Amino acid sequence: MARHPPQPASTPPVGQARPQPRRPLGLQLLAHSTLAATLLIAAPGCQQAAPVGSGGANQQPVEWSMGALAAELPPSVPVLTLATAAEVALRERGYTIIGRGTSADVVELAAEAASTGAVPRVLVRVTATPGGSLIVIKSGLLGDETISRVILEAVLAKLGR
């Protein structure tokens, strides 16, 4: 019976992948920042979307950018009030709040549909700005403007706007 010579230690057995050496953290960060910069350059810029709201003087200008819908409300709408309205609107639309982060001037909500998961996860971030409160809504990984717009309209309706 013929014996095969032993394989060198650096060659993995047949069917197993060779372990890849870990890159230094600086190279990992450079690779990620290069990818992010490429995506930003290739992605379309901010687009002024049609306003939402109950009509007339209550129309709220919004902006669609990088898969997220954003609207800035006046200082008369504090961050916590806006975040509470967003949470109530999401629950009324059948979403379950799966995460909430709060600080002095930022509230973040993560929600997903209570059903079979046909509707993607929704992320809402409310931030204090010099001009009032900014709400940013992103539905799904790449963003769905229609779903984000429906949620924003429900939030504004809760605020009477």
Secondary structure, DSSP 8 states (H G I E B T S, - for coil): --------TTS--TTS--------HHHHHHHHHHHHHHHHHHS---EEEEEESSSGGG-EEEEEETTEEEEEE-TTS-HHHHHHHHHHHHHHTTEEEEEEEE-SSEEEEEEEESSSS-S--EEEEEEEETTEEEEEEEESSS--HHHHHHHHHHHHHHTT-
